[in-house]
Amino acid sequence: AKLADGLREVAGRAGVAVVTNRVGSMLALFFTDRPVLNFSDARKCDTDRFALYYRAMLEEGIYLAPSQYEAAFVSGAHSDQDIRETVEAAARVFEVLAK
């Protein structure tokens, strides 16, 4: 929840519309301002923007699944610091994407 909430917060501050869907420790980030409830909704999201986000996060040292249609998994191996650093990197990336 910390990661999903943090990503939504920093995206909102940057003015970038995102939706995070989360079940337990599995989450997905979609570039849209509408709920994503099924594959049809997911296909309407901005996958080009996700690709920019993915590449920019790699440059920040954050390794994510390369497709918007894949989920991220947080585990006990991820510390609060890991989550904090990921959210901080995302904040920098969202600032660039907002331009």
N, CA, C and O atoms as a MOPAC input file, in Angstrom:
PM7 MOZYME 1SCF
protein

 N      0.82800 1    -1.19300 1     0.00000 1
 C      0.00000 1     0.00000 1     0.00000 1
 C      0.87500 1     1.26100 1     0.00000 1
 O      0.52900 1     2.26300 1    -0.62600 1
 N      2.01400 1     1.20100 1     0.70900 1
 C      2.90200 1     2.37200 1     0.75300 1
 C      3.37500 1     2.74400 1    -0.64000 1
 O      3.42800 1     3.92500 1    -0.98400 1
 N      3.71700 1     1.75700 1    -1.43500 1
 C      4.20200 1     2.04000 1    -2.78700 1
 C      3.08200 1     2.58700 1    -3.66100 1
 O      3.26700 1     3.60200 1    -4.33100 1
 N      1.93800 1     1.94000 1    -3.66500 1
 C      0.80900 1     2.40100 1    -4.49200 1
 C      0.38000 1     3.80600 1    -4.08400 1
 O      0.17800 1     4.67000 1    -4.93700 1
 N      0.24100 1     4.03000 1    -2.79100 1
 C     -0.17000 1     5.35300 1    -2.30100 1
 C      0.87600 1     6.40800 1    -2.64500 1
 O      0.53900 1     7.51800 1    -3.05700 1
 N      2.14200 1     6.05200 1    -2.47100 1
 C      3.21800 1     7.00000 1    -2.77700 1
 C      3.26700 1     7.36000 1    -4.24500 1
 O      3.44900 1     8.52600 1    -4.59300 1
 N      3.10700 1     6.37400 1    -5.10900 1
 C      3.11800 1     6.64700 1    -6.55200 1
 C      1.96400 1     7.56400 1    -6.94100 1
 O      2.15400 1     8.50900 1    -7.70700 1
 N      0.76900 1     7.29100 1    -6.41700 1
 C     -0.38200 1     8.14900 1    -6.71900 1
 C     -0.15100 1     9.56500 1    -6.22200 1
 O     -0.48100 1    10.53300 1    -6.90700 1
 N      0.41300 1     9.68400 1    -5.03500 1
 C      0.64300 1    11.01100 1    -4.44600 1
 C      1.61900 1    11.83600 1    -5.28500 1
 O      1.33400 1    12.99000 1    -5.60900 1
 N      2.76700 1    11.25500 1    -5.63900 1
 C      3.76200 1    12.04100 1    -6.37800 1
 C      3.30800 1    12.30000 1    -7.81100 1
 O      3.64300 1    13.33800 1    -8.38100 1
 N      2.55900 1    11.38500 1    -8.39800 1
 C      2.01100 1    11.63700 1    -9.73700 1
 C      1.02000 1    12.79100 1    -9.68000 1
 O      1.03100 1    13.67100 1   -10.54100 1
 N      0.17100 1    12.78400 1    -8.67200 1
 C     -0.80200 1    13.86500 1    -8.51400 1
 C     -0.14000 1    15.21000 1    -8.32500 1
 O     -0.58200 1    16.20900 1    -8.89400 1
 N      0.92800 1    15.24500 1    -7.52200 1
 C      1.65800 1    16.50500 1    -7.32200 1
 C      2.24200 1    17.02400 1    -8.62600 1
 O      2.32700 1    18.23300 1    -8.83900 1
 N      2.64200 1    16.10800 1    -9.49500 1
 C      3.23500 1    16.50500 1   -10.77800 1
 C      2.16600 1    16.80000 1   -11.82800 1
 O      2.47600 1    17.31900 1   -12.90000 1
 N      0.92100 1    16.47500 1   -11.52700 1
 C     -0.14800 1    16.69300 1   -12.49700 1
 C     -0.24800 1    15.59500 1   -13.53500 1
 O     -0.76100 1    15.81900 1   -14.63100 1
 N      0.23900 1    14.40500 1   -13.19900 1
 C      0.18900 1    13.25500 1   -14.11000 1
 C     -0.91700 1    12.32600 1   -13.62500 1
 O     -0.90100 1    11.86600 1   -12.48300 1
 N     -1.87300 1    12.05800 1   -14.50000 1
 C     -2.99400 1    11.19100 1   -14.13900 1
 C     -2.56000 1     9.73100 1   -14.16200 1
 O     -2.13100 1     9.21200 1   -15.19300 1
 N     -2.67800 1     9.08100 1   -13.01400 1
 C     -2.39900 1     7.64500 1   -12.92100 1
 C     -3.46100 1     6.97900 1   -12.06200 1
 O     -4.10800 1     7.60800 1   -11.22500 1
 N     -3.61300 1     5.71200 1   -12.29600 1
 C     -4.44400 1     4.85000 1   -11.46700 1
 C     -3.55400 1     3.69900 1   -11.02700 1
 O     -2.82700 1     3.12400 1   -11.83700 1
 N     -3.61000 1     3.36500 1    -9.74900 1
 C     -2.91800 1     2.17200 1    -9.27800 1
 C     -3.97200 1     1.16700 1    -8.84300 1
 O     -4.88200 1     1.48600 1    -8.07900 1
 N     -3.83300 1    -0.03800 1    -9.33900 1
 C     -4.67600 1    -1.14200 1    -8.89400 1
 C     -3.79600 1    -2.05200 1    -8.05600 1
 O     -2.68500 1    -2.40200 1    -8.45600 1
 N     -4.30500 1    -2.43600 1    -6.88300 1
 C     -3.49800 1    -3.24400 1    -5.97700 1
 C     -4.34200 1    -4.32900 1    -5.34300 1
 O     -5.47600 1    -4.09800 1    -4.92400 1
 N     -3.77200 1    -5.50700 1    -5.28000 1
 C     -4.33300 1    -6.61600 1    -4.52300 1
 C     -3.18500 1    -7.16200 1    -3.68400 1
 O     -2.22800 1    -7.72100 1    -4.21900 1
 N     -3.28100 1    -7.00100 1    -2.39000 1
 C     -2.19500 1    -7.44000 1    -1.51700 1
 C     -0.91100 1    -6.72400 1    -1.88600 1
 O     -0.85900 1    -5.49500 1    -1.92400 1
 N      0.12200 1    -7.50200 1    -2.15800 1
 C      1.42400 1    -6.91100 1    -2.48800 1
 C      1.66000 1    -6.80300 1    -3.99200 1
 O      2.77200 1    -6.49600 1    -4.42100 1
 N      0.63800 1    -7.04800 1    -4.78600 1
 C      0.74300 1    -6.96200 1    -6.24600 1
 C      0.06000 1    -5.66700 1    -6.69800 1
 O     -1.05200 1    -5.35800 1    -6.27100 1
 N      0.74500 1    -4.91500 1    -7.57000 1
 C      0.12800 1    -3.67300 1    -8.03400 1
 C      0.47600 1    -3.38700 1    -9.48300 1
 O      1.45300 1    -3.89400 1   -10.03400 1
 N     -0.36300 1    -2.55700 1   -10.07300 1
 C     -0.14900 1    -2.11400 1   -11.45200 1
 C     -0.40800 1    -0.61400 1   -11.51300 1
 O     -1.28900 1    -0.09200 1   -10.82900 1
 N      0.36300 1     0.05800 1   -12.33000 1
 C      0.23800 1     1.49800 1   -12.52700 1
 C     -0.22200 1     1.73600 1   -13.95700 1
 O      0.37700 1     1.22100 1   -14.90200 1
 N     -1.27700 1     2.50800 1   -14.11500 1
 C     -1.82500 1     2.82500 1   -15.43000 1
 C     -1.85600 1     4.33600 1   -15.61800 1
 O     -2.21200 1     5.07100 1   -14.69800 1
 N     -1.48700 1     4.79500 1   -16.79900 1
 C     -1.53900 1     6.21400 1   -17.12200 1
 C     -2.90600 1     6.52900 1   -17.71000 1
 O     -3.12700 1     6.43500 1   -18.91700 1
 N     -3.80500 1     6.90200 1   -16.82900 1
 C     -5.17400 1     7.23400 1   -17.18500 1
 C     -5.81000 1     7.98200 1   -16.02000 1
 O     -5.28600 1     7.97300 1   -14.90600 1
 N     -6.93300 1     8.62500 1   -16.28400 1
 C     -7.67700 1     9.28600 1   -15.21000 1
 C     -8.98500 1     8.54500 1   -14.92600 1
 O     -9.85000 1     9.04600 1   -14.20700 1
 N     -9.11800 1     7.34800 1   -15.49900 1
 C    -10.34300 1     6.56300 1   -15.32900 1
 C    -10.03300 1     5.23500 1   -14.64700 1
 O     -8.91500 1     4.73100 1   -14.75800 1
 N    -10.99500 1     4.67000 1   -13.95200 1
 C    -10.76800 1     3.36600 1   -13.32700 1
 C    -10.39900 1     2.30700 1   -14.36800 1
 O    -10.90300 1     2.32100 1   -15.49000 1
 N     -9.52900 1     1.40800 1   -13.98400 1
 C     -9.13800 1     0.29500 1   -14.84500 1
 C     -9.66300 1    -0.96800 1   -14.17500 1
 O     -9.12500 1    -1.43700 1   -13.17200 1
 N    -10.73400 1    -1.50500 1   -14.76500 1
 C    -11.41100 1    -2.63900 1   -14.16200 1
 C    -11.24100 1    -3.93400 1   -14.95200 1
 O    -11.51900 1    -5.02000 1   -14.44200 1
 N    -10.78100 1    -3.81400 1   -16.20300 1
 C    -10.65100 1    -5.00000 1   -17.04300 1
 C     -9.64300 1    -4.71000 1   -18.15500 1
 O     -9.09800 1    -3.61000 1   -18.25000 1
 N     -9.41000 1    -5.71500 1   -18.98600 1
 C     -8.40900 1    -5.56500 1   -20.04900 1
 C     -8.80500 1    -4.48200 1   -21.05000 1
 O     -7.94400 1    -3.76100 1   -21.55400 1
 N    -10.07800 1    -4.36600 1   -21.33700 1
 C    -10.52900 1    -3.32100 1   -22.25800 1
 C    -10.16800 1    -1.93500 1   -21.72200 1
 O     -9.71900 1    -1.07500 1   -22.48000 1
 N    -10.36000 1    -1.71700 1   -20.42700 1
 C     -9.97500 1    -0.44300 1   -19.80200 1
 C     -8.46000 1    -0.25000 1   -19.87800 1
 O     -7.98500 1     0.84600 1   -20.17400 1
 N     -7.71100 1    -1.30600 1   -19.61200 1
 C     -6.24500 1    -1.22400 1   -19.62400 1
 C     -5.73400 1    -0.86300 1   -21.01600 1
 O     -4.76400 1    -0.11600 1   -21.14400 1
 N     -6.36600 1    -1.37800 1   -22.04200 1
 C     -5.93600 1    -1.10200 1   -23.42000 1
 C     -6.12100 1     0.36300 1   -23.79600 1
 O     -5.47000 1     0.84600 1   -24.72200 1
 N     -6.99300 1     1.07300 1   -23.09600 1
 C     -7.25200 1     2.48700 1   -23.37800 1
 C     -6.24800 1     3.41600 1   -22.69300 1
 O     -6.25400 1     4.62300 1   -22.93400 1
 N     -5.39400 1     2.86000 1   -21.84500 1
 C     -4.42100 1     3.67800 1   -21.12100 1
 C     -3.28000 1     4.09500 1   -22.04000 1
 O     -3.11100 1     3.54800 1   -23.12900 1
 N     -2.51600 1     5.05300 1   -21.59300 1
 C     -1.42600 1     5.61300 1   -22.39600 1
 C     -0.17000 1     4.74700 1   -22.25300 1
 O      0.67100 1     4.99100 1   -21.38800 1
 N     -0.05900 1     3.73500 1   -23.11300 1
 C      1.07800 1     2.81400 1   -23.04500 1
 C      2.37300 1     3.48000 1   -23.51100 1
 O      3.45900 1     3.08600 1   -23.08400 1
 N      2.26800 1     4.47500 1   -24.37400 1
 C      3.47400 1     5.20700 1   -24.78700 1
 C      4.06700 1     5.94900 1   -23.57900 1
 O      5.28300 1     5.98100 1   -23.39200 1
 N      3.20400 1     6.52900 1   -22.78400 1
 C      3.67500 1     7.23700 1   -21.58800 1
 C      4.25700 1     6.23700 1   -20.57800 1
 O      5.23800 1     6.53100 1   -19.89500 1
 N      3.63700 1     5.05600 1   -20.49700 1
 C      4.20000 1     4.02800 1   -19.61600 1
 C      5.60300 1     3.66500 1   -20.07400 1
 O      6.49800 1     3.49300 1   -19.24500 1
 N      5.80900 1     3.54500 1   -21.38300 1
 C      7.13900 1     3.19400 1   -21.90200 1
 C      8.16200 1     4.26000 1   -21.51600 1
 O      9.29100 1     3.92800 1   -21.15500 1
 N      7.78400 1     5.52400 1   -21.58700 1
 C      8.67900 1     6.60800 1   -21.15800 1
 C      8.96500 1     6.50000 1   -19.67000 1
 O     10.10900 1     6.65600 1   -19.24200 1
 N      7.94000 1     6.23400 1   -18.88500 1
 C      8.08000 1     6.05900 1   -17.43400 1
 C      9.02300 1     4.89800 1   -17.14100 1
 O      9.93000 1     5.02200 1   -16.31900 1
 N      8.81200 1     3.78600 1   -17.80300 1
 C      9.63200 1     2.59300 1   -17.59100 1
 C     11.11400 1     2.89700 1   -17.85900 1
 O     11.97800 1     2.58400 1   -17.04000 1
 N     11.39200 1     3.50400 1   -19.00500 1
 C     12.79000 1     3.79900 1   -19.36100 1
 C     13.41600 1     4.80900 1   -18.39700 1
 O     14.58100 1     4.67900 1   -18.02200 1
 N     12.63700 1     5.80800 1   -18.00200 1
 C     13.16000 1     6.81000 1   -17.06600 1
 C     13.40800 1     6.19600 1   -15.68300 1
 O     14.37800 1     6.54900 1   -15.01300 1
 N     12.54800 1     5.29500 1   -15.26500 1
 C     12.76500 1     4.62300 1   -13.98100 1
 C     14.00800 1     3.74700 1   -14.04300 1
 O     14.74200 1     3.65000 1   -13.05900 1
 N     14.25800 1     3.10900 1   -15.17900 1
 C     15.49500 1     2.33200 1   -15.34000 1
 C     16.71100 1     3.23400 1   -15.16200 1
 O     17.68100 1     2.86200 1   -14.50200 1
 N     16.64800 1     4.42500 1   -15.75900 1
 C     17.75200 1     5.37600 1   -15.62400 1
 C     17.94300 1     5.80200 1   -14.16700 1
 O     19.04400 1     6.17500 1   -13.76100 1
 N     16.86300 1     5.74300 1   -13.38600 1
 C     16.92800 1     6.06600 1   -11.94900 1
 C     17.40600 1     4.86900 1   -11.12900 1
 O     17.58500 1     4.97400 1    -9.91600 1
 N     17.61400 1     3.72200 1   -11.80000 1
 C     18.05600 1     2.52800 1   -11.08700 1
 C     16.92600 1     1.67700 1   -10.53000 1
 O     17.15600 1     0.80000 1    -9.69900 1
 N     15.70000 1     1.93500 1   -10.98800 1
 C     14.52500 1     1.19100 1   -10.52700 1
 C     14.09900 1     0.24200 1   -11.65000 1
 O     13.76400 1     0.67500 1   -12.75300 1
 N     14.11600 1    -1.03600 1   -11.35500 1
 C     13.80400 1    -2.05900 1   -12.35300 1
 C     12.35800 1    -2.51100 1   -12.19100 1
 O     11.97900 1    -3.07200 1   -11.16300 1
 N     11.56400 1    -2.25800 1   -13.21800 1
 C     10.13700 1    -2.58600 1   -13.23200 1
 C      9.84600 1    -3.57600 1   -14.34700 1
 O     10.67600 1    -3.79100 1   -15.23200 1
 N      8.67600 1    -4.17100 1   -14.30000 1
 C      8.22600 1    -4.98700 1   -15.43000 1
 C      8.07600 1    -4.06500 1   -16.63600 1
 O      7.54700 1    -2.96300 1   -16.49700 1
 N      8.52800 1    -4.48600 1   -17.81600 1
 C      8.57700 1    -3.59000 1   -18.96500 1
 C      7.24800 1    -3.32100 1   -19.66800 1
 O      7.20300 1    -2.49900 1   -20.58300 1
 N      6.18300 1    -3.97900 1   -19.27500 1
 C      4.90000 1    -3.79100 1   -19.93300 1
 C      3.87000 1    -3.27500 1   -18.94000 1
 O      3.83600 1    -3.70100 1   -17.78500 1
 N      3.04200 1    -2.36200 1   -19.39400 1
 C      1.97800 1    -1.85900 1   -18.53400 1
 C      1.00700 1    -2.97100 1   -18.16200 1
 O      0.26700 1    -2.83800 1   -17.18700 1
 N      0.99500 1    -4.03900 1   -18.90200 1
 C      0.07200 1    -5.13700 1   -18.63300 1
 C      0.62600 1    -6.14300 1   -17.63300 1
 O     -0.00600 1    -7.16900 1   -17.37800 1
 N      1.78600 1    -5.86900 1   -17.06800 1
 C      2.38200 1    -6.74000 1   -16.06000 1
 C      2.25900 1    -6.07400 1   -14.69700 1
 O      2.11300 1    -4.85500 1   -14.60000 1
 N      2.31700 1    -6.87200 1   -13.66300 1
 C      2.18200 1    -6.35600 1   -12.30300 1
 C      3.54400 1    -6.26000 1   -11.62800 1
 O      4.49300 1    -6.95700 1   -11.98800 1
 N      3.60800 1    -5.38400 1   -10.64700 1
 C      4.77500 1    -5.29300 1    -9.77000 1
 C      4.43600 1    -6.04800 1    -8.49200 1
 O      3.28700 1    -6.06900 1    -8.05000 1
 N      5.44100 1    -6.65700 1    -7.91800 1
 C      5.25000 1    -7.41400 1    -6.68500 1
 C      6.19200 1    -6.86600 1    -5.61900 1
 O      7.39900 1    -6.76700 1    -5.84100 1
 N      5.64800 1    -6.51700 1    -4.48200 1
 C      6.45300 1    -6.08100 1    -3.34800 1
 C      6.54300 1    -7.27600 1    -2.40800 1
 O      5.54900 1    -7.96000 1    -2.16100 1
 N      7.73700 1    -7.52100 1    -1.89100 1
 C      7.92500 1    -8.66400 1    -0.99100 1
 C      8.64000 1    -8.23200 1     0.27800 1
 O      9.00000 1    -7.06700 1     0.44600 1
 N      8.83600 1    -9.19200 1     1.16100 1
 C      9.56400 1    -8.92600 1     2.39200 1
 C     11.00300 1    -8.52200 1     2.14100 1
 O     11.65700 1    -7.97100 1     3.02700 1
 N     11.50700 1    -8.79000 1     0.93500 1
 C     12.87200 1    -8.38600 1     0.59000 1
 C     12.97000 1    -6.88600 1     0.33200 1
 O     14.07000 1    -6.33300 1     0.32000 1
 N     11.83400 1    -6.22100 1     0.12500 1
 C     11.81700 1    -4.77400 1    -0.12200 1
 C     11.64100 1    -4.04600 1     1.20800 1
 O     10.66500 1    -4.26200 1     1.92500 1
 N     12.58400 1    -3.20000 1     1.51500 1
 C     12.53700 1    -2.44100 1     2.77200 1
 C     11.72400 1    -1.15900 1     2.59200 1
 O     11.38700 1    -0.77200 1     1.47400 1
 N     11.42000 1    -0.51500 1     3.70700 1
 C     10.76300 1     0.79500 1     3.64000 1
 C     11.63700 1     1.77200 1     2.85900 1
 O     11.12300 1     2.62200 1     2.13300 1
 N     12.94800 1     1.65300 1     3.00500 1
 C     13.86000 1     2.52400 1     2.26400 1
 C     13.75600 1     2.25500 1     0.75800 1
 O     13.77200 1     3.19700 1    -0.03500 1
 N     13.65100 1     0.99500 1     0.35800 1
 C     13.48500 1     0.66600 1    -1.05800 1
 C     12.22700 1     1.32500 1    -1.61600 1
 O     12.24500 1     1.90200 1    -2.70300 1
 N     11.15200 1     1.23300 1    -0.86900 1
 C      9.89300 1     1.82900 1    -1.31000 1
 C     10.02000 1     3.34400 1    -1.37100 1
 O      9.57600 1     3.96800 1    -2.33500 1
 N     10.61600 1     3.93000 1    -0.35900 1
 C     10.81800 1     5.38700 1    -0.33100 1
 C     11.66000 1     5.84000 1    -1.52400 1
 O     11.32300 1     6.82700 1    -2.17700 1
 N     12.74500 1     5.13300 1    -1.81100 1
 C     13.61100 1     5.49100 1    -2.93900 1
 C     12.87700 1     5.32500 1    -4.27100 1
 O     13.08500 1     6.11100 1    -5.19500 1
 N     12.03300 1     4.32300 1    -4.37200 1
 C     11.25000 1     4.12500 1    -5.59600 1
 C     10.27400 1     5.27300 1    -5.79700 1
 O     10.13800 1     5.78700 1    -6.90800 1
 N      9.59800 1     5.67600 1    -4.73900 1
 C      8.64400 1     6.78900 1    -4.83000 1
 C      9.38100 1     8.09100 1    -5.14800 1
 O      8.89100 1     8.89700 1    -5.93900 1
 N     10.54300 1     8.30500 1    -4.54800 1
 C     11.32700 1     9.51100 1    -4.84300 1
 C     11.77600 1     9.53000 1    -6.29700 1
 O     11.74400 1    10.57800 1    -6.94200 1
 N     12.19400 1     8.38100 1    -6.81800 1
 C     12.58600 1     8.30200 1    -8.23100 1
 C     11.37900 1     8.57100 1    -9.12100 1
 O     11.48100 1     9.29400 1   -10.11200 1
 N     10.24400 1     7.99200 1    -8.76700 1
 C      9.02800 1     8.21200 1    -9.54800 1
 C      8.63400 1     9.69000 1    -9.54000 1
 O      8.16600 1    10.21100 1   -10.55300 1
 N      8.81700 1    10.36200 1    -8.41300 1
 C      8.50300 1    11.79400 1    -8.34800 1
 C      9.32800 1    12.56400 1    -9.36800 1
 O      8.80600 1    13.44000 1   -10.05900 1
 N     10.60400 1    12.24500 1    -9.46500 1
 C     11.46200 1    12.92600 1   -10.45100 1
 C     10.99900 1    12.60800 1   -11.88000 1
 O     10.96600 1    13.48900 1   -12.74000 1
 N     10.65200 1    11.36800 1   -12.11400 1
 C     10.21000 1    10.95400 1   -13.44300 1
 C      8.88000 1    11.59700 1   -13.81000 1
 O      8.71000 1    12.05900 1   -14.93800 1
 N      7.93600 1    11.63200 1   -12.87700 1
 C      6.64400 1    12.25200 1   -13.16300 1
 C      6.79300 1    13.73100 1   -13.46300 1
 O      6.05400 1    14.26700 1   -14.28900 1
 N      7.73100 1    14.40400 1   -12.81000 1
 C      7.97100 1    15.82100 1   -13.09400 1
 C      8.38500 1    16.00500 1   -14.55600 1
 O      7.94900 1    16.95100 1   -15.21200 1
 N      9.21900 1    15.10900 1   -15.05900 1
 C      9.65200 1    15.17600 1   -16.45900 1
 C      8.48500 1    14.83600 1   -17.38200 1
 O      8.28800 1    15.50100 1   -18.40000 1
 N      7.71000 1    13.80600 1   -17.03700 1
 C      6.57100 1    13.40900 1   -17.87800 1
 C      5.49900 1    14.46300 1   -17.93800 1
 O      4.73300 1    14.51500 1   -18.90000 1
 N      5.42800 1    15.30600 1   -16.92400 1
 C      4.39400 1    16.34200 1   -16.87400 1
 C      4.66000 1    17.46700 1   -17.86000 1
 O      3.75700 1    18.24700 1   -18.16400 1
 N      5.87900 1    17.56100 1   -18.36200 1
 C      6.24100 1    18.66900 1   -19.26300 1
 C      5.81800 1    18.39800 1   -20.67900 1
 O      6.04600 1    19.22600 1   -21.56000 1

